[in-house]
Amino acid sequence: MPRTPTLDRESFWRKLIARHESSRLTIGELCQQAGVSTASFYVWRQRLKPPGGDTRQSSLVPVHIVADQRGGGEITVELAEAPTESTAIRVCIPSGCDEASIRRVLCAVLIARAGGRPSC
């Protein structure tokens, strides 16, 4: 069986990688739909990565957990680009708060910080 020309394969993988970046599919779901292995996807993504690495900005931000000095059972989460940044965002979570509420609050903070672009 003849092998597919390199330019055709490269074009296929560029399109598939771009499709992943613009979709909400996981790599596994995308590869299953395209009929390719996830291992091949990772190999081609690495092979086609531009020199100098990935230029996309991560939506992750450093999180610093501050110990509660008052002993009130409260958790304080501090979001800042650097540990000493004065524009840090502090979220104080009372003891016993449920996980869903914490997720909603942190998601809202991250969306506001990103200028309205959802990051969670």
C-alpha positions in Angstrom: 0.0 0.0 0.0 1.5 3.4 -1.0 2.3 5.8 1.7 0.5 9.2 1.8 2.8 12.0 0.6 4.4 14.0 3.5 2.7 17.3 2.5 -0.7 15.7 2.6 -0.1 14.2 6.0 1.3 17.4 7.4 -1.7 19.3 6.0 -4.1 16.7 7.6 -2.4 17.1 11.0 -2.3 20.9 10.9 -6.0 20.9 10.2 -6.8 18.4 12.9 -4.6 20.3 15.5 -6.3 23.5 14.6 -9.7 21.8 14.9 -8.8 20.7 18.4 -7.8 24.2 19.4 -11.1 25.7 18.2 -13.4 22.9 19.6 -14.4 21.8 23.0 -13.5 18.2 22.3 -10.9 16.3 24.2 -8.0 15.0 22.3 -9.3 11.5 22.8 -12.8 12.4 21.4 -11.3 14.3 18.4 -8.9 11.4 17.6 -11.7 8.9 17.8 -13.8 10.9 15.4 -10.9 11.3 13.0 -9.9 7.7 13.2 -6.3 8.3 14.5 -4.5 7.4 17.6 -3.9 9.9 20.4 -0.2 9.0 20.4 0.0 10.1 16.7 -1.8 13.3 17.6 0.8 14.2 20.3 3.7 13.3 18.0 2.4 15.5 15.2 1.5 18.3 17.5 5.1 18.3 18.9 6.5 18.0 15.4 4.5 20.9 14.0 5.0 23.2 17.0 6.6 26.5 15.9 10.2 27.1 17.0 10.2 28.8 20.4 7.3 26.8 21.7 3.7 27.5 22.3 2.9 31.2 22.3 -0.7 30.9 23.7 -1.1 32.4 27.1 -2.2 30.1 29.8 -5.4 30.7 31.6 -3.9 29.3 34.8 -2.9 31.8 37.5 -0.8 31.2 40.6 -2.8 30.5 43.8 -1.4 31.2 47.2 -3.3 29.7 50.2 -2.9 31.8 53.3 -3.2 30.2 56.7 -6.0 31.5 58.8 -4.4 33.4 61.6 -7.7 34.0 63.5 -8.6 30.4 63.9 -12.1 30.9 62.6 -12.1 28.0 60.2 -12.0 30.3 57.2 -9.9 29.6 54.0 -8.4 32.5 52.2 -7.4 32.1 48.6 -5.2 34.8 47.1 -4.9 35.2 43.3 -1.9 37.2 42.0 0.5 37.1 39.1 3.4 37.3 41.6 3.4 36.5 45.3 4.1 40.1 46.2 1.7 41.8 43.8 -0.4 44.5 45.4 -3.4 43.9 43.0 -4.0 40.4 44.4 -7.5 39.2 44.7 -8.5 37.6 48.0 -11.4 35.3 48.5 -12.3 34.3 52.0 -14.3 31.1 52.3 -16.2 30.4 55.5 -15.8 27.0 57.1 -18.4 24.5 55.9 -18.9 26.1 52.5 -19.9 23.6 49.8 -17.6 22.8 46.8 -20.1 24.0 44.2 -20.3 27.4 45.8 -16.5 27.7 46.0 -16.2 26.7 42.3 -18.8 29.3 41.3 -17.0 32.1 43.3 -13.6 31.2 42.0 -14.9 30.9 38.4 -16.5 34.3 38.6 -13.3 35.9 40.0 -11.2 34.3 37.2 -13.7 35.5 34.5 -13.7 39.0 35.9 -9.9 39.0 36.0 -9.7 37.8 32.4 -11.8 40.6 31.2 -15.0 38.6 30.8 -13.4 35.6 29.0 -14.3 32.4 30.7 -11.3 30.4 31.9 -13.0 27.7 33.9 
